[in-house]
Amino acid sequence: MCGLDFFCMATKSAFFILLLETVVKIQALKGFKDIVPGEVELWQYLEKVAREIFECFNFSEIRLPILEETELFARSIGEATDIVEKEMYTFVDKKITMRPEATASLLRAYIEHGMYVQKPVQRLFTIGPMFRHERPQKGRLRQFHQMDVEVLGSENPRVDAELMAMGAMLLGELGISVSLEVNSLGCPECRPGYRTQLISYITERLDALCGDCKRRSSTNPLRVLDCKVPTCREQMLSAPALQDHLCAPCADHFEKVQAGLKQLNVVYSLNKFMVRGLDYYCRTTFEFITSDLGAQAAVGAGGRYDGLVETLGGPKNSPGIGFAMGMERLVLLLQQQEKDYGTAEAVDLFIAGIGEHGSHGGFALAHALRAEKYKIAMDHEGRSLKSQMKQAHKACARFVLIIGDAELASGKGVLRNMATEQQQEVLLAVADIAALIPFLKNSTY
């Protein structure tokens, strides 16, 4: 090879190395997060506890699609809300939207499948991802996850109290400290008069409010009460309270809700400034607030929406109430507890096959044990016994079965207890896996 050819080859090699080094790695989108092993176990624990609590209150799970017609959310959430105006992920050409919340989708399914005919009162829950184009921050992502529960078909105020008590019970079981704040938003009969007074109050202070509140003052004045901007909150301190303008039926309903909470020993406080960001809420509304994430933050919120089913094409007089809990915030609170939630990698047995023959001998044995519902791991890369023992340790294996040429010749493998470091010979025959099962069942060996 001449010097020029060698120079050209070296130059090409350097170029390709440089090219590989400068390739931009593709990362998750901003506001979207992977839930990786080591963290996913905590999510599984959270879902397990939630399902157990929901089932105690006779709730059934429903699983919903992520995509819905855009009109569903425009009609239910309200076209003048921030969610519909600015935050939804919508495929404009297809007129479909990735769900920004679960209630509308759940009610669509409730109506479509005639569930109100099957059972007068439906208790349903769903768990899954939602999507909103918001500014990502701690505990709030653009793809976020919620646990959503709904009771459809009952307007009894005891149901409101029971639902809040269930939320409090779930958070208590998780060891999460919260305060419950409650309010009533009235109904279409009593809200118009209050709305007129509120608009008058806001108009007098319009110049001191933020841009969002100025816009909301005419489209959705109740939202001005909920603004987080300090100057706006200060201006609204003396705003009229909806609780003082409730009609007789709404006032009676709210009194009975509070009586139900007291009967169930659920501690709560009244918050006249609490409103919901969605147009469909009426009467009871509530939030579970924590101060363990720095600034006060809601980990769960909900309320009553008695007219929404009819608005979406369902039967008249179909009341409903529900709440949702943000799972990202719950996970952050659980992480602060620094508890051990286990690991998905923990296995019952790691089969360490030494050499090709040892690996071949353990292959069918692993499959036979897996068929008996044991968690089995093994190495297929021909690594040394020392390396495989390290793998077994990382996998939190309870036992390691060592199979080499000597073990194959004798028909007996070496079973090592990783906790006690005791070792014992066991039969290797695939047809006689019963020889291993007593050890796998008995953690004291």
C-alpha positions as CSV (number, residue, x, y, z in Angstrom):
1,M,0.0,0.0,0.0
2,C,1.5,3.4,-1.0
3,G,1.7,6.3,1.5
4,L,-1.1,8.1,-0.3
5,D,-3.5,5.2,0.0
6,F,-2.7,4.9,3.6
7,F,-3.3,8.6,4.2
8,C,-6.7,8.4,2.4
9,M,-7.8,5.5,4.5
10,A,-6.8,7.2,7.7
11,T,-8.6,10.4,6.7
12,K,-11.8,8.4,5.9
13,S,-11.6,6.6,9.2
14,A,-11.1,9.9,11.1
15,F,-14.0,11.4,9.2
16,F,-16.5,8.6,10.0
17,I,-15.4,8.7,13.7
18,L,-16.0,12.4,13.8
19,L,-19.4,11.9,12.0
20,L,-20.5,9.3,14.6
21,E,-19.4,11.6,17.5
22,T,-21.4,14.5,16.1
23,V,-24.7,12.6,15.5
24,V,-27.3,14.2,17.7
25,K,-28.9,11.8,20.1
26,I,-32.7,11.7,19.9
27,Q,-34.2,12.5,23.3
28,A,-37.7,12.5,24.7
29,L,-39.8,15.5,23.8
30,K,-40.0,18.4,26.3
31,G,-42.7,17.7,28.8
32,F,-42.7,13.9,28.1
33,K,-40.9,11.5,30.4
34,D,-39.8,7.9,30.4
35,I,-40.7,5.9,33.5
36,V,-37.8,3.5,33.8
37,P,-37.1,0.4,35.9
38,G,-36.3,1.5,39.5
39,E,-39.1,4.1,39.3
40,V,-41.8,2.1,37.7
41,E,-42.2,-0.1,40.8
42,L,-43.3,3.0,42.7
43,W,-46.0,3.6,40.1
44,Q,-47.1,0.0,40.3
45,Y,-47.4,0.3,44.0
46,L,-49.5,3.5,43.7
47,E,-51.8,1.9,41.2
48,K,-52.1,-1.2,43.4
49,V,-53.1,0.7,46.5
50,A,-55.6,2.9,44.4
51,R,-57.3,-0.2,42.9
52,E,-57.7,-1.8,46.3
53,I,-59.3,1.3,47.7
54,F,-61.6,1.9,44.7
55,E,-62.7,-1.7,44.8
56,C,-63.6,-1.4,48.5
57,F,-66.0,1.4,47.4
58,N,-67.5,-0.8,44.7
59,F,-65.9,1.0,41.7
60,S,-65.3,-0.8,38.4
61,E,-62.5,0.0,36.0
62,I,-63.1,1.3,32.5
63,R,-60.4,1.8,29.9
64,L,-60.7,4.6,27.4
65,P,-59.1,5.6,24.1
66,I,-56.5,8.4,24.0
67,L,-58.0,10.1,20.9
68,E,-61.5,11.6,20.8
69,E,-63.4,13.9,18.5
70,T,-62.4,17.5,19.3
71,E,-66.0,18.5,19.7
72,L,-66.3,16.3,22.8
73,F,-63.9,18.5,24.7
74,A,-65.2,21.8,23.3
75,R,-68.7,20.9,24.4
76,S,-67.8,19.5,27.8
77,I,-64.8,21.5,29.0
78,G,-66.0,24.8,27.4
79,E,-64.6,26.7,24.4
80,A,-63.6,29.7,26.6
81,T,-61.3,27.6,28.9
82,D,-57.5,27.7,28.7
83,I,-57.5,24.0,28.0
84,V,-59.5,24.2,24.8
85,E,-58.1,27.6,23.7
86,K,-54.4,27.0,24.3
87,E,-53.5,23.6,25.7
88,M,-55.1,20.7,23.7
89,Y,-53.1,18.6,21.2
90,T,-55.4,18.6,18.2
91,F,-55.1,17.2,14.8
92,V,-56.9,20.0,13.0
93,D,-57.3,18.2,9.7
94,K,-58.9,15.1,11.4
95,K,-60.8,17.1,14.0
96,I,-59.5,14.8,16.7
97,T,-57.8,15.6,20.0
98,M,-55.5,13.7,22.5
99,R,-57.6,13.7,25.7
100,P,-56.6,16.5,28.1
101,E,-58.8,15.0,30.9
102,A,-60.7,11.8,31.5
103,T,-64.3,12.9,32.5
104,A,-65.5,13.8,29.1
105,S,-64.2,10.5,27.5
106,L,-65.7,8.5,30.3
107,L,-69.1,10.1,29.9
108,R,-68.9,9.6,26.2
109,A,-68.4,5.9,26.8
110,Y,-71.2,5.9,29.4
111,I,-73.6,7.3,26.9
112,E,-72.5,5.4,23.9
113,H,-72.8,2.0,25.6
114,G,-76.1,2.8,27.4
115,M,-74.5,2.1,30.8
116,Y,-77.3,4.1,32.5
117,V,-79.7,1.4,31.4
118,Q,-77.6,-1.4,32.7
119,K,-77.3,0.0,36.2
120,P,-79.0,3.2,37.6
121,V,-75.9,4.3,39.5
122,Q,-72.5,3.6,37.9
123,R,-69.2,3.8,39.8
124,L,-66.3,3.9,37.4
125,F,-62.6,4.6,37.5
126,T,-59.8,4.8,34.9
127,I,-56.1,5.3,35.1
128,G,-53.9,6.5,32.2
129,P,-52.1,9.4,30.4
130,M,-53.6,12.8,29.5
131,F,-52.1,15.5,27.3
132,R,-51.9,19.3,27.7
133,H,-49.5,21.7,26.1
134,E,-48.5,23.5,29.3
135,R,-45.2,24.9,30.5
136,P,-43.5,21.8,32.0
137,Q,-42.7,22.1,35.7
138,K,-42.1,19.9,38.7
139,G,-45.0,17.4,38.9
140,R,-46.7,18.7,35.8
141,L,-45.8,17.4,32.3
142,R,-47.3,17.6,28.9
143,Q,-48.0,13.9,29.0
144,F,-49.2,13.4,32.6
145,H,-51.1,10.6,34.3
146,Q,-54.3,10.6,36.3
147,M,-56.4,8.4,38.4
148,D,-60.0,9.4,37.6
149,V,-63.1,8.2,39.5
150,E,-66.7,9.1,38.7
151,V,-70.2,8.3,40.2
152,L,-73.0,8.7,37.6
153,G,-76.7,8.6,38.3
154,S,-76.9,10.0,41.9
155,E,-77.3,13.5,43.2
156,N,-77.5,12.5,46.8
157,P,-75.1,14.7,48.8
158,R,-73.9,11.6,50.8
159,V,-72.3,10.5,47.5
160,D,-70.3,13.7,47.4
161,A,-69.1,13.2,51.0
162,E,-68.3,9.5,50.3
163,L,-66.2,10.3,47.3
164,M,-64.1,12.9,49.2
165,A,-63.8,10.4,52.1
166,M,-62.5,7.8,49.6
167,G,-59.9,10.3,48.3
168,A,-58.8,11.1,51.8
169,M,-58.6,7.3,52.6
170,L,-56.4,6.7,49.6
171,L,-54.0,9.5,50.4
172,G,-53.9,8.4,54.1
173,E,-53.1,4.9,53.0
174,L,-50.2,6.3,50.9
175,G,-49.0,8.3,53.9
176,I,-49.5,11.6,52.0
177,S,-50.4,14.6,54.1
178,V,-53.1,16.8,52.6
179,S,-55.8,19.3,53.5
180,L,-59.3,19.1,51.9
181,E,-60.8,22.3,50.7
182,V,-64.5,22.5,49.7
183,N,-66.8,25.0,48.0
184,S,-70.1,25.1,46.2
185,L,-70.4,26.6,42.7
186,G,-74.2,26.7,42.8
187,C,-76.3,25.8,39.7
188,P,-77.7,27.4,36.6
189,E,-80.5,28.9,38.7
190,C,-78.4,30.7,41.3
191,R,-75.1,31.4,39.4
192,P,-76.3,34.1,36.9
193,G,-77.1,36.6,39.7
194,Y,-73.7,36.0,41.4
195,R,-72.0,36.2,38.0
196,T,-73.4,39.7,37.5
197,Q,-72.1,40.9,40.9
198,L,-68.7,39.3,40.3
199,I,-68.3,40.9,36.9
200,S,-69.2,44.3,38.4
201,Y,-66.6,43.8,41.1
202,I,-63.9,42.7,38.6
203,T,-64.6,45.6,36.3
204,E,-63.9,48.1,39.0
205,R,-60.4,46.5,39.4
206,L,-59.7,45.5,35.8
207,D,-56.7,47.8,35.4
208,A,-54.9,46.0,38.3
209,L,-55.4,42.5,36.9
210,C,-53.1,40.4,34.7
211,G,-53.8,39.9,31.0
212,D,-55.3,36.5,31.4
213,C,-57.8,37.8,34.0
214,K,-58.8,40.7,31.8
215,R,-59.6,38.3,29.1
216,R,-61.4,35.9,31.4
217,S,-63.4,38.7,33.0
218,S,-65.9,38.6,30.1
219,T,-65.6,35.0,29.0
220,N,-65.2,33.1,32.3
221,P,-65.2,35.4,35.2
222,L,-65.2,32.7,37.9
223,R,-61.6,31.8,36.8
224,V,-60.4,35.2,37.9
225,L,-61.0,34.0,41.5
226,D,-58.5,31.2,40.9
227,C,-55.7,33.2,39.4
228,K,-52.3,32.5,41.0
229,V,-50.8,35.9,40.2
230,P,-50.2,37.6,43.6
231,T,-51.6,41.0,42.5
232,C,-54.7,39.4,41.2
233,R,-55.2,37.3,44.4
234,E,-54.9,40.5,46.4
235,Q,-57.5,42.3,44.3
236,M,-60.0,39.4,44.8
237,L,-59.7,39.1,48.6
238,S,-63.0,41.0,49.0
239,A,-64.8,39.5,46.1
240,P,-68.4,38.3,46.7
241,A,-68.6,34.6,47.7
242,L,-70.8,32.3,45.7
243,Q,-71.7,30.5,49.0
244,D,-73.7,33.7,49.9
245,H,-75.7,33.5,46.7
246,L,-76.8,29.9,46.6
247,C,-80.4,29.1,45.9
248,A,-82.3,27.1,48.5
249,P,-81.8,23.6,46.9
250,C,-78.0,24.3,46.4
251,A,-77.6,25.6,50.0
252,D,-79.4,22.6,51.4
253,H,-77.3,20.2,49.3
254,F,-74.1,21.9,50.4
255,E,-75.2,21.7,54.1
256,K,-75.8,18.0,53.7
257,V,-72.5,17.4,52.0
258,Q,-70.7,19.0,55.0
259,A,-72.8,17.0,57.4
260,G,-71.8,13.8,55.6
261,L,-68.1,14.8,55.8
262,K,-68.4,15.4,59.6
263,Q,-70.2,12.0,60.0
264,L,-67.3,10.3,58.3
265,N,-64.8,12.3,60.3
266,V,-63.2,13.8,57.2
267,V,-61.5,17.1,58.1
268,Y,-62.1,19.9,55.6
269,S,-62.2,23.7,55.3
270,L,-64.3,26.1,53.2
271,N,-62.6,28.0,50.4
272,K,-64.8,30.6,48.7
273,F,-62.1,31.3,46.0
274,M,-62.0,27.7,44.8
275,V,-63.4,27.2,41.3
276,R,-62.7,24.6,38.7
277,G,-61.0,25.3,35.4
278,L,-63.7,23.4,33.5
279,D,-67.1,24.8,32.6
280,Y,-69.2,21.7,33.5
281,Y,-68.8,21.9,37.3
282,C,-71.7,22.8,39.5
283,R,-72.5,22.6,43.2
284,T,-69.8,20.7,45.2
285,T,-66.2,21.3,44.2
286,F,-63.1,20.2,46.2
287,E,-59.3,19.9,46.2
288,F,-56.8,17.9,48.1
289,I,-53.9,20.3,48.8
290,T,-50.3,19.5,50.0
291,S,-47.5,21.8,51.1
292,D,-44.9,19.1,50.8
293,L,-43.9,20.0,47.2
294,G,-42.7,23.5,48.1
295,A,-45.5,25.9,47.2
296,Q,-49.1,24.6,47.9
297,A,-50.2,22.3,45.2
298,A,-53.3,20.3,44.4
299,V,-52.7,16.5,44.2
300,G,-56.4,15.8,43.5
301,A,-59.5,17.8,42.6
302,G,-63.0,17.3,41.4
303,G,-66.6,18.2,41.8
304,R,-70.2,17.7,40.7
305,Y,-71.4,18.1,37.0
306,D,-75.1,17.4,37.0
307,G,-75.9,18.7,33.6
308,L,-72.9,17.4,31.6
309,V,-74.4,14.0,30.5
310,E,-77.3,15.7,28.9
311,T,-75.0,18.3,27.2
312,L,-73.1,15.4,25.6
313,G,-76.3,13.8,24.2
314,G,-77.2,11.5,27.1
315,P,-80.5,11.2,29.0
316,K,-81.8,14.1,31.0
317,N,-81.5,14.3,34.8
318,S,-78.3,12.2,34.9
319,P,-76.2,13.7,37.7
320,G,-72.6,13.0,38.2
321,I,-69.6,13.7,40.4
322,G,-65.9,12.7,40.3
323,F,-62.3,13.6,40.9
324,A,-58.9,13.1,39.4
325,M,-55.5,12.7,41.1
326,G,-52.3,13.6,39.4
327,M,-50.0,10.6,39.6
328,E,-46.7,12.5,38.9
329,R,-47.3,14.6,42.0
330,L,-48.2,11.6,44.1
331,V,-45.0,9.8,42.9
332,L,-43.0,12.9,44.0
333,L,-44.6,12.8,47.4
334,L,-44.0,9.0,47.7
335,Q,-40.3,9.4,46.8
336,Q,-39.9,11.8,49.7
337,Q,-40.8,9.0,52.0
338,E,-37.7,7.0,50.9
339,K,-39.4,3.7,51.3
340,D,-38.5,0.5,49.5
341,Y,-41.1,-0.4,46.9
342,G,-39.3,-3.5,45.7
343,T,-37.8,-4.1,42.3
344,A,-39.2,-5.6,39.1
345,E,-35.8,-7.3,38.5
346,A,-36.0,-9.5,41.6
347,V,-35.9,-13.2,40.4
348,D,-36.4,-16.5,42.1
349,L,-33.5,-18.2,40.4
350,F,-30.5,-17.2,38.3
351,I,-29.2,-20.1,36.2
352,A,-25.4,-19.7,35.7
353,G,-24.4,-21.9,32.8
354,I,-20.6,-22.4,32.5
355,G,-19.5,-22.8,28.9
356,E,-21.7,-23.7,25.9
357,H,-22.8,-27.1,27.4
358,G,-23.7,-25.6,30.7
359,S,-25.7,-22.8,29.1
360,H,-27.4,-25.4,26.8
361,G,-28.3,-27.6,29.8
362,G,-29.9,-24.7,31.7
363,F,-31.9,-23.4,28.8
364,A,-34.7,-25.9,28.8
365,L,-34.7,-26.0,32.6
366,A,-35.3,-22.3,32.8
367,H,-38.3,-22.6,30.4
368,A,-39.8,-25.4,32.5
369,L,-39.5,-23.4,35.7
370,R,-41.0,-20.3,34.0
371,A,-44.0,-22.4,33.0
372,E,-44.5,-23.0,36.7
373,K,-44.7,-19.2,37.2
374,Y,-41.2,-18.7,38.7
375,K,-39.1,-15.7,37.8
376,I,-36.0,-17.1,36.2
377,A,-33.0,-15.3,34.7
378,M,-29.9,-16.7,32.9
379,D,-26.9,-15.5,30.9
380,H,-26.7,-16.3,27.2
381,E,-23.4,-14.5,26.4
382,G,-21.0,-17.1,27.8
383,R,-19.6,-14.9,30.6
384,S,-17.5,-16.2,33.4
385,L,-19.0,-17.6,36.6
386,K,-17.7,-14.5,38.5
387,S,-19.5,-12.2,36.0
388,Q,-22.7,-14.2,36.2
389,M,-22.7,-14.1,40.0
390,K,-22.5,-10.3,39.7
391,Q,-25.5,-10.4,37.4
392,A,-27.4,-12.5,39.9
393,H,-26.6,-10.1,42.7
394,K,-27.9,-7.1,40.6
395,A,-31.1,-9.0,39.8
396,C,-31.6,-9.6,43.5
397,A,-31.8,-13.4,42.8
398,R,-32.7,-15.5,45.8
399,F,-30.9,-18.5,44.4
400,V,-28.2,-19.3,41.8
401,L,-28.1,-22.7,40.1
402,I,-24.5,-23.4,38.8
403,I,-24.3,-25.8,35.8
404,G,-20.9,-26.7,34.3
405,D,-19.4,-29.8,32.6
406,A,-18.9,-31.5,36.0
407,E,-22.5,-30.9,37.0
408,L,-23.8,-32.2,33.7
409,A,-21.8,-35.3,34.0
410,S,-23.1,-36.0,37.5
411,G,-26.7,-34.9,36.7
412,K,-26.6,-32.6,39.7
413,G,-26.2,-28.8,39.8
414,V,-25.0,-26.6,42.6
415,L,-27.8,-24.5,44.2
416,R,-26.5,-21.5,46.1
417,N,-28.7,-19.5,48.5
418,M,-27.6,-15.8,47.9
419,A,-28.8,-14.7,51.4
420,T,-27.1,-17.4,53.5
421,E,-24.4,-18.4,51.0
422,Q,-25.2,-22.1,51.7
423,Q,-24.8,-24.5,48.7
424,Q,-26.5,-27.8,48.0
425,E,-26.6,-30.3,45.1
426,V,-29.9,-30.7,43.2
427,L,-31.1,-32.8,40.3
428,L,-30.9,-31.2,36.9
429,A,-33.4,-33.3,34.9
430,V,-36.0,-31.1,33.1
431,A,-38.6,-33.7,33.7
432,D,-37.9,-33.6,37.4
433,I,-38.0,-29.8,38.2
434,A,-39.8,-30.8,41.4
435,A,-36.4,-31.1,42.9
436,L,-35.9,-27.4,42.7
437,I,-39.4,-26.2,43.6
438,P,-39.2,-26.8,47.3
439,F,-36.2,-24.5,47.5
440,L,-37.9,-21.8,45.5
441,K,-41.0,-22.0,47.6
442,N,-39.1,-21.9,50.9
443,S,-37.3,-18.7,51.5
444,T,-35.7,-19.9,54.7
445,Y,-33.3,-22.3,53.1
